[in-house]
Structure formats: structure tokens, C-alpha cells
């Protein structure tokens, strides 16, 4: 149960903040200017980070579906059976009994909308409009298009990916196709809808939650024609300029409606960058880290992330551990929403840390599960790795599981995770292994008490 006395003054006064969450698809830590990126100018995103909190240790899940599931439920993706990339046409995704961020906020009086990529289920009952969103426009699968003009697609009868639209509870209707030609226009259309939604709801009495998961810079990277060739760095850098522009359009709509201090803006990537592509200029940059999408190296798990709420959050740079799951409990407190009590919630309320009422993040560790297997533990600035992934092409290659001695890295001394300290002179390693084993046993007990993807005990 939420403590009413601990709620922000805005909620106590009956004024719940609007929430706008902007997500990119497979963007690297090193792609954005304020994170050291030099590929393309990103002034609007950089300024957003300076106006609030720039996270420099913002953890996510290793791939698209797990990361989005964790954010939506406040639970490790392994608990909901979504800790692997959901393939097209395969049953699965978020079970209807999961309570999403949209459902939780909707129960607290919020209007909700989703414009962009879902990737959390294809069946009708698992689509956004059935998972708490009043309005949905976008795609259900990955950002890669299927073009009906392509003879290879025609030869094997691959269905095209549809662009869908639906109001809450409705059956989605087809409003377009994600073709190669349309690939460069869809993010602009997503932004148009986001801006229109803000202008429509800004002056009403009902707070809103707007979720805007962009398609770019997922491979194949195609920027809007207005940005093609503008960066001098090829398709990916052009797409970064478009993402910055579209972010700016959303921020301008909020400012124009004079609701900036009433609106929490969150900006993040769902996971690390893609670097397996053979196409030139279509790869992201993990920055100082090693690895990519689909691995448990920091390049796959540590992403660009920021949150801005002028008047409530004072700007600072956070180097402490925060996970994207923590948005669930944190936003619940700020919105005056009730967190589900009939299931394990892994999200941690970080509101005191983010408003500088507490010196430190409440998160000390993260356990990483991927494709049904335990893979690694982040503990403070250390990594204990039990599954070793390829540093390039990890999404398409099986990891090596270590059954005895794990690989341990000190991320402050070794951000590239190249020098294993296991068994070395650092006395911390034995303590880290003992800590990791105790936490693994605790999670094993939790999974036995609350079996993963078992909804029989939930209300």
C-alpha cells in the first residue's frame, strides 16, 4: 500500500503530473551528444538531459521484448515469460493478467495512449489497447519492414507488417503497411500523433500518460527524407538527427501548452545498439562500454536515459545504479497510483533519490536473466558474469555458460570488461561470489513460491 504522507505535494493537492515516455529502438549509449556522441548533433535531447537527471548507469534488459516488458510491469521479464525476443506469429507476450504501467495509471485516473512499436504480443488480448491504453497507433512487431514489392517476400508468401490503430478494448484495424518506402516516414507520423494528443489533452482536467516508442534507429535504419544525407555520417547518423528533431517537436508541444512543470518527460533506449549489421552506417555505438544488443556486457545493458520534471526535479548527473523497471514504482508514487500486491514486483521506488531527498539510489544490484537462463549480476560497480556472450553478433550466437568460476569485472577500472579479476589479487571477488550465490538462491526460492508465467495465484 502506498504511503499517502510520502506523496509529492502535487498529488496531495490533487494535481497528478502528466507523463510522457519517449523510447528509441536499439540506440547506443555513445550515440547522443551529452553521452560523448560525435556522430550527429542532438541539441534537444542534450538539453532535456541538462534540464533534469542524466543517468550514466541506467540499466535495461538485453533485448527489445524483455526490456519493454520490464518497464510495463515493473517485474523482471523472466517472471512474465517475456525474457526472449518475441518472434512474429509466435504465441506469447504479456499475459492479460499482467498489470501494465498503463493499466495502473489508468486506474489512478489517467488517460493513456501508445503511438509506436509494441513488441509485447500479437494476439488481440495482448495488444496495447487491451493492456491499458485508451488509444493505440503503431506496429506490434519489430521495426524491420516487410515489403510487398520485394519479390523474395512474394515468392514465399511472407505477410507484411501492418500498421494498426485501435481505441481501448476494440479490435485493431489495419491503417497501413510498414513497407521499405514507408519506413522513413513512420517516426514522423508517430510524432504527429503524439503532438496532437498533447494539444488535445493539455488543458483538460484529466492527467495523461503518453508512451512514444520510436521505430528508429533499429536496423534497417531509414531516416525521413528531410534528414537523409544531412549528417554526413550515413543513415544512422541521419536517423539520430531525426530522433532529436522529433523529440524537440514533442517538447515544444508541451511547452506551447504551458504544461512543462506539470509534465514528467522520460527519454531512454530499450537496450544497447545493434552492431551485427553488414550494411555500412547502420550500426550504433556503445560508447565506453563493450558489447551490444543481445548480450549482458554493459554495451547491451547500459543505455542513455534521462528524466525531467522542472520545478520538482533539480538537474544533476546520476552515476548510481538505476533500472528501467524502477520507473514503475517511482511513477506510481508520483501519480498516486496503487502498485499490485498479489505478485512479486521488482521495481524500486526511486522518487526520494531522484528528488535529492535521499543521497543514494535504493538499487544496489540487478539480476539479469535472458532466454530463460540466469546470465549475470550487477552489484554496485561490479559485474559477475555466468554467461559469456559474443561482443559482436551476440543476438545470433549462443553464449558460453560458466558453471564454476564466473567472470568478474570492475566496471570503474575496466569499462570494456576485458580484464577478469576472478581469483586475482582483489579480495572483493570471494565476497562478490558469495553475494551472487545468495541472491541467486533467493530468486530461485521466489520463482518456486511464485512460478514464472503462472497466473493462477494472481487476482
C-alpha positions as CSV (number, residue, x, y, z in Angstrom):
1,X,0.0,0.0,0.0
2,X,1.3,3.4,-0.8
3,X,2.1,5.8,2.0
4,X,-0.1,8.9,1.4
5,X,2.0,11.1,3.7
6,X,5.0,10.3,1.4
7,X,3.4,11.5,-1.8
8,X,4.6,14.7,-3.6
9,X,2.8,17.9,-2.9
10,X,1.3,17.9,-6.4
11,X,-0.5,14.6,-5.7
12,X,-1.6,15.7,-2.2
13,X,-3.1,18.8,-3.8
14,X,-5.0,16.6,-6.3
15,X,-2.8,17.6,-9.2
16,X,-1.3,14.5,-10.8
17,X,1.6,15.1,-13.2
18,X,1.3,14.2,-16.9
19,X,3.8,11.6,-18.0
20,X,5.5,11.4,-21.5
21,X,7.8,8.5,-22.1
22,X,9.9,8.6,-25.3
23,X,11.8,5.4,-26.2
24,X,14.2,4.7,-29.1
25,X,14.8,1.2,-30.5
26,X,18.4,-0.1,-30.3
27,X,20.2,3.2,-29.7
28,X,23.7,3.1,-28.3
29,X,25.0,4.8,-25.1
30,X,27.6,6.6,-27.3
31,X,25.2,7.9,-29.9
32,X,23.9,11.0,-28.1
33,X,25.9,14.2,-27.7
34,X,25.7,14.6,-24.0
35,X,27.0,11.0,-23.6
36,X,30.0,11.8,-25.7
37,X,28.5,11.1,-29.1
38,X,30.1,12.9,-32.1
39,X,28.1,11.3,-34.9
40,X,25.4,13.9,-35.2
41,X,24.2,17.0,-33.3
42,X,21.5,16.1,-30.7
43,X,20.8,19.5,-29.1
44,X,17.2,18.9,-28.0
45,X,18.0,15.6,-26.3
46,X,21.1,17.1,-24.7
47,X,19.1,20.0,-23.3
48,X,16.4,17.6,-22.0
49,X,19.1,15.8,-20.0
50,X,20.6,19.0,-18.7
51,X,17.1,20.1,-17.5
52,X,16.7,17.1,-15.3
53,X,18.6,13.9,-14.5
54,X,21.1,12.4,-16.9
55,X,21.6,8.7,-15.9
56,X,25.0,7.4,-16.6
57,X,24.3,3.9,-15.1
58,X,20.8,3.3,-16.4
59,X,20.3,-0.4,-16.8
60,X,17.7,-2.2,-19.0
61,X,17.1,-5.7,-20.2
62,X,19.3,-7.3,-23.0
63,X,16.7,-7.0,-25.9
64,X,13.5,-5.4,-27.1
65,X,10.8,-7.6,-25.7
66,X,12.3,-8.2,-22.2
67,X,13.1,-4.5,-21.8
68,X,9.7,-3.3,-22.7
69,X,8.0,-6.0,-20.6
70,X,10.1,-5.0,-17.5
71,X,9.1,-1.3,-17.9
72,X,5.5,-2.0,-18.5
73,X,5.1,-4.4,-15.5
74,X,7.8,-3.4,-13.0
75,X,8.9,-7.0,-13.0
76,X,11.9,-8.9,-14.3
77,X,10.9,-10.1,-17.8
78,X,11.6,-13.7,-16.8
79,X,8.7,-13.6,-14.4
80,X,6.2,-13.0,-17.2
81,X,7.9,-15.3,-19.7
82,X,9.0,-12.4,-21.9
83,X,12.7,-12.6,-21.4
84,X,13.4,-13.5,-25.1
85,X,12.8,-11.6,-28.3
86,X,9.2,-12.3,-29.4
87,X,9.2,-13.7,-32.9
88,X,6.5,-12.9,-35.5
89,X,3.5,-15.1,-35.3
90,X,4.7,-16.9,-32.2
91,X,2.2,-17.0,-29.3
92,X,3.2,-15.2,-26.2
93,X,3.9,-11.7,-25.0
94,X,2.4,-10.0,-21.9
95,X,-0.4,-12.2,-20.4
96,X,-3.7,-10.3,-19.9
97,X,-3.3,-10.9,-16.1
98,X,-0.2,-8.8,-16.1
99,X,-0.9,-5.2,-14.8
100,X,0.9,-2.8,-17.1
101,X,2.0,0.7,-16.3
102,X,-0.9,2.0,-18.4
103,X,-3.4,-0.1,-16.5
104,X,-2.0,1.1,-13.2
105,X,-2.1,4.7,-14.2
106,X,-5.5,4.3,-15.8
107,X,-6.9,3.1,-12.5
108,X,-5.5,6.2,-10.9
109,X,-7.5,8.4,-13.3
110,X,-5.0,8.8,-16.2
111,X,-5.9,9.0,-19.9
112,X,-3.4,6.7,-21.8
113,X,-2.0,6.5,-25.3
114,X,0.6,4.4,-27.2
115,X,2.0,5.5,-30.5
116,X,4.8,3.4,-32.0
117,X,6.3,-0.1,-31.5
118,X,4.8,-2.6,-29.1
119,X,6.6,-5.9,-29.4
120,X,4.8,-7.5,-26.4
121,X,2.3,-9.7,-28.1
122,X,0.3,-10.2,-31.3
123,X,-2.9,-11.8,-30.2
124,X,-5.8,-9.4,-29.7
125,X,-5.9,-9.8,-25.9
126,X,-2.2,-8.9,-25.7
127,X,-2.2,-5.8,-27.8
128,X,-1.8,-2.3,-26.3
129,X,-5.5,-1.4,-26.5
130,X,-6.2,-4.5,-24.4
131,X,-3.4,-3.8,-21.9
132,X,-4.5,-0.4,-20.6
133,X,-4.1,2.0,-23.4
134,X,-7.1,4.1,-24.5
135,X,-5.6,4.8,-27.8
136,X,-3.1,2.8,-29.9
137,X,-1.5,3.5,-33.3
138,X,1.6,1.6,-34.5
139,X,3.1,-1.8,-35.1
140,X,3.1,-4.9,-33.0
141,X,6.4,-6.5,-34.0
142,X,9.9,-5.3,-34.7
143,X,10.9,-2.2,-36.7
144,X,12.1,-4.2,-39.7
145,X,9.6,-3.8,-42.6
146,X,8.3,-6.5,-44.9
147,X,7.8,-5.0,-48.4
148,X,5.1,-6.5,-50.6
149,X,7.1,-5.1,-53.6
150,X,10.0,-7.3,-52.8
151,X,10.0,-10.5,-55.0
152,X,11.5,-12.6,-52.2
153,X,8.6,-11.8,-50.0
154,X,6.1,-12.5,-52.8
155,X,7.8,-15.9,-53.5
156,X,7.5,-17.3,-50.0
157,X,4.3,-15.5,-49.1
158,X,5.6,-13.6,-46.1
159,X,2.8,-11.3,-44.7
160,X,3.6,-7.7,-44.5
161,X,3.7,-6.0,-41.1
162,X,0.6,-3.9,-40.7
163,X,0.3,-0.5,-39.1
164,X,-2.7,-0.8,-36.7
165,X,-5.0,1.6,-34.9
166,X,-7.5,0.9,-32.1
167,X,-9.3,2.5,-29.2
168,X,-9.3,0.8,-25.8
169,X,-11.0,-2.6,-25.9
170,X,-11.5,-2.6,-29.7
171,X,-10.3,-4.9,-32.4
172,X,-7.4,-3.3,-34.1
173,X,-7.9,-2.2,-37.7
174,X,-5.3,-2.0,-40.4
175,X,-4.4,1.6,-41.4
176,X,-1.2,1.0,-43.4
177,X,1.8,-1.2,-44.1
178,X,5.4,-0.9,-42.9
179,X,7.0,-1.1,-46.3
180,X,10.5,-0.1,-47.2
181,X,9.2,3.1,-48.6
182,X,7.1,4.0,-45.5
183,X,9.9,3.0,-43.1
184,X,11.4,6.5,-43.4
185,X,8.1,8.2,-42.6
186,X,6.6,6.3,-39.7
187,X,8.5,8.1,-36.9
188,X,7.3,11.4,-38.2
189,X,3.8,10.1,-38.2
190,X,4.2,8.8,-34.7
191,X,5.4,12.3,-33.6
192,X,2.4,13.9,-35.3
193,X,0.1,11.8,-33.3
194,X,2.0,12.5,-30.1
195,X,1.9,16.2,-30.6
196,X,-1.8,16.2,-31.4
197,X,-2.5,14.1,-28.3
198,X,-0.7,16.6,-26.1
199,X,-2.5,19.5,-27.6
200,X,-5.8,17.8,-27.2
201,X,-5.3,16.7,-23.6
202,X,-3.1,19.5,-22.2
203,X,-5.9,21.8,-20.9
204,X,-8.2,19.1,-19.6
205,X,-8.7,18.1,-16.0
206,X,-7.5,14.5,-16.6
207,X,-3.8,13.8,-16.4
208,X,-2.3,11.7,-19.3
209,X,0.3,9.1,-19.9
210,X,1.7,9.2,-23.4
211,X,4.1,6.4,-24.5
212,X,6.0,7.1,-27.6
213,X,8.3,4.2,-28.7
214,X,10.0,5.3,-31.9
215,X,11.0,2.9,-34.7
216,X,14.5,4.3,-35.4
217,X,17.4,3.6,-35.1
218,X,16.5,-0.1,-35.5
219,X,18.0,-1.9,-38.5
220,X,17.4,-1.2,-41.4
221,X,18.0,2.4,-40.5
222,X,16.0,4.8,-42.7
223,X,15.7,8.4,-41.7
224,X,12.9,10.7,-43.0
225,X,13.8,12.2,-46.4
226,X,14.2,15.6,-44.8
227,X,17.2,14.2,-42.9
228,X,18.8,11.8,-45.4
229,X,22.3,13.0,-46.1
230,X,22.2,15.8,-43.6
231,X,24.6,14.4,-41.0
232,X,27.5,13.4,-43.3
233,X,27.7,10.2,-41.4
234,X,25.3,8.0,-43.3
235,X,21.9,6.5,-42.4
236,X,22.3,6.0,-38.7
237,X,23.6,9.5,-38.0
238,X,20.8,10.9,-40.2
239,X,18.4,9.0,-38.0
240,X,19.9,10.4,-34.9
241,X,19.2,13.9,-36.2
242,X,15.6,13.0,-36.9
243,X,15.1,11.4,-33.5
244,X,16.4,14.7,-31.9
245,X,14.1,16.7,-34.1
246,X,11.1,14.6,-33.2
247,X,11.9,14.8,-29.5
248,X,12.1,18.5,-29.9
249,X,8.7,18.6,-31.5
250,X,7.1,16.8,-28.5
251,X,8.9,19.0,-26.0
252,X,7.8,22.1,-27.9
253,X,4.1,20.9,-27.8
254,X,4.4,20.5,-24.0
255,X,6.0,24.0,-23.7
256,X,3.5,25.6,-26.0
257,X,0.6,24.3,-23.9
258,X,2.3,25.7,-20.8
259,X,2.3,22.4,-19.0
260,X,6.1,21.8,-18.8
261,X,6.2,21.9,-15.0
262,X,3.1,19.7,-14.8
263,X,4.7,17.0,-17.1
264,X,7.3,14.3,-16.4
265,X,9.4,13.6,-19.5
266,X,11.3,10.3,-19.7
267,X,13.7,9.6,-22.5
268,X,15.5,6.2,-22.9
269,X,16.6,3.5,-25.2
270,X,15.1,0.0,-24.8
271,X,18.6,-1.7,-25.0
272,X,22.0,-1.4,-26.4
273,X,22.9,-0.8,-30.1
274,X,22.9,-3.2,-33.0
275,X,26.4,-3.8,-34.4
276,X,25.8,-7.1,-36.2
277,X,24.6,-5.4,-39.4
278,X,26.7,-5.9,-42.6
279,X,25.3,-2.6,-44.0
280,X,27.6,0.3,-43.7
281,X,26.4,3.2,-41.5
282,X,23.6,1.2,-39.9
283,X,25.3,0.4,-36.6
284,X,25.1,2.0,-33.2
285,X,27.8,3.0,-30.7
286,X,28.0,1.6,-27.2
287,X,30.3,4.4,-26.1
288,X,32.9,3.5,-23.5
289,X,31.3,0.1,-23.0
290,X,31.7,-3.3,-24.7
291,X,29.1,-5.4,-26.3
292,X,25.7,-4.8,-27.9
293,X,22.1,-5.7,-28.1
294,X,21.5,-9.3,-27.0
295,X,24.4,-9.5,-24.6
296,X,25.0,-9.0,-20.9
297,X,28.1,-6.8,-21.4
298,X,27.5,-3.2,-20.4
299,X,27.1,-2.2,-24.0
300,X,23.9,-4.2,-24.2
301,X,22.5,-3.3,-20.7
302,X,23.6,0.3,-20.1
303,X,21.7,2.8,-22.2
304,X,21.1,6.5,-22.5
305,X,18.3,7.6,-20.1
306,X,17.1,10.8,-18.6
307,X,14.1,12.2,-16.7
308,X,13.0,15.8,-16.5
309,X,10.3,17.5,-14.3
310,X,11.0,21.2,-13.9
311,X,10.1,22.6,-10.5
312,X,10.2,19.2,-8.9
313,X,13.4,17.5,-10.1
314,X,16.6,19.6,-9.8
315,X,19.1,18.9,-12.5
316,X,22.0,16.5,-11.7
317,X,24.1,13.7,-13.2
318,X,23.5,10.3,-11.7
319,X,26.3,7.7,-11.6
320,X,24.4,5.4,-9.4
321,X,22.6,2.2,-10.4
322,X,19.0,2.7,-11.6
323,X,17.0,0.2,-13.7
324,X,14.3,1.0,-16.1
325,X,12.0,-1.3,-14.0
326,X,12.2,1.3,-11.3
327,X,10.1,3.7,-13.3
328,X,7.0,1.6,-12.5
329,X,7.1,2.1,-8.7
330,X,8.5,5.6,-9.0
331,X,5.8,6.8,-11.3
332,X,3.2,5.1,-9.1
333,X,4.2,7.2,-6.2
334,X,4.3,10.4,-8.2
335,X,0.9,9.6,-9.8
336,X,-0.8,8.4,-6.6
337,X,-1.3,5.0,-8.2
338,X,-1.6,1.7,-6.4
339,X,1.1,-1.0,-7.1
340,X,-0.3,-4.6,-7.4
341,X,0.1,-6.6,-4.2
342,X,-0.7,-10.1,-5.5
343,X,2.6,-10.7,-7.3
344,X,6.3,-10.0,-6.9
345,X,7.3,-6.5,-8.0
346,X,11.0,-6.0,-8.7
347,X,10.6,-2.2,-9.3
348,X,12.1,0.1,-6.7
349,X,10.6,3.5,-5.8
350,X,13.5,5.9,-6.6
351,X,11.5,9.1,-6.1
352,X,13.5,10.2,-3.0
353,X,16.8,9.8,-4.8
354,X,15.5,11.5,-8.0
355,X,14.3,14.5,-6.0
356,X,17.5,14.5,-3.9
357,X,15.7,13.8,-0.7
358,X,17.9,10.8,-0.4
359,X,21.7,10.7,-1.2
360,X,21.8,7.3,-2.8
361,X,19.9,5.1,-5.2
362,X,17.9,2.4,-3.4
363,X,19.1,-0.2,-6.0
364,X,22.3,-2.0,-5.2
365,X,22.1,-4.9,-7.6
366,X,20.4,-6.2,-10.7
367,X,20.0,-9.9,-11.6
368,X,20.0,-10.5,-15.4
369,X,18.0,-13.3,-16.9
370,X,17.9,-13.8,-20.7
371,X,16.3,-16.5,-22.8
372,X,15.2,-18.4,-19.7
373,X,18.6,-18.6,-18.2
374,X,20.4,-16.7,-15.4
375,X,23.2,-14.7,-17.0
376,X,24.8,-12.1,-14.8
377,X,24.6,-9.9,-11.7
378,X,25.4,-6.2,-11.5
379,X,26.4,-5.4,-7.9
380,X,27.4,-1.8,-7.4
381,X,30.2,-1.2,-9.9
382,X,31.0,-4.9,-10.4
383,X,29.7,-7.4,-12.9
384,X,29.6,-11.1,-12.0
385,X,29.0,-12.9,-15.3
386,X,27.8,-16.5,-15.7
387,X,27.0,-16.4,-19.4
388,X,29.7,-15.1,-21.8
389,X,28.2,-13.6,-25.0
390,X,30.0,-12.6,-28.2
391,X,30.9,-9.0,-28.1
392,X,29.7,-8.6,-31.7
393,X,26.8,-10.6,-33.2
394,X,25.6,-11.7,-29.7
395,X,21.9,-11.7,-30.8
396,X,22.6,-14.5,-33.3
397,X,25.1,-16.6,-31.2
398,X,24.7,-18.8,-28.2
399,X,26.5,-17.9,-25.0
400,X,29.0,-19.9,-23.1
401,X,27.6,-20.8,-19.7
402,X,30.1,-20.9,-16.8
403,X,29.2,-23.5,-14.2
404,X,32.1,-23.0,-11.9
405,X,34.2,-19.8,-11.7
406,X,32.3,-16.7,-13.0
407,X,34.0,-13.8,-14.8
408,X,34.1,-10.8,-12.5
409,X,34.8,-7.3,-13.8
410,X,35.4,-4.0,-12.0
411,X,33.5,-1.6,-14.3
412,X,35.1,1.6,-13.0
413,X,38.6,0.3,-13.6
414,X,37.6,-1.7,-16.8
415,X,34.5,-0.3,-18.6
416,X,35.3,-2.5,-21.6
417,X,35.1,-5.7,-19.4
418,X,38.4,-7.0,-20.7
419,X,40.3,-7.8,-17.5
420,X,38.8,-10.6,-15.4
421,X,39.6,-10.1,-11.7
422,X,38.2,-13.5,-10.6
423,X,40.8,-15.3,-8.5
424,X,43.1,-12.3,-8.7
425,X,44.6,-10.1,-6.0
426,X,41.4,-8.2,-5.4
427,X,39.9,-9.6,-2.2
428,X,36.5,-8.5,-3.2
429,X,36.0,-11.3,-5.6
430,X,35.2,-14.0,-3.0
431,X,32.7,-11.7,-1.3
432,X,31.1,-11.0,-4.7
433,X,30.7,-14.7,-5.5
434,X,29.1,-15.3,-2.0
435,X,26.7,-12.4,-2.6
436,X,25.8,-13.6,-6.1
437,X,25.1,-17.1,-4.9
438,X,22.9,-15.9,-2.0
439,X,20.9,-13.7,-4.4
440,X,20.6,-16.5,-6.9
441,X,19.2,-18.8,-4.2
442,X,16.8,-16.1,-3.1
443,X,15.5,-15.7,-6.6
444,X,15.2,-19.4,-7.0
445,X,13.1,-19.5,-3.9
446,X,11.0,-16.6,-5.2
447,X,10.4,-18.4,-8.5
448,X,9.3,-21.6,-6.6
449,X,6.9,-19.6,-4.5
450,X,5.6,-17.6,-7.5
451,X,6.2,-19.7,-10.6
452,X,7.1,-17.7,-13.7
453,X,4.3,-17.1,-16.1
454,X,1.9,-18.8,-13.7
455,X,-1.2,-16.5,-13.2
456,X,-3.3,-18.8,-11.1
457,X,-2.3,-17.0,-7.8
458,X,-3.0,-13.5,-9.1
459,X,-6.2,-11.6,-8.6
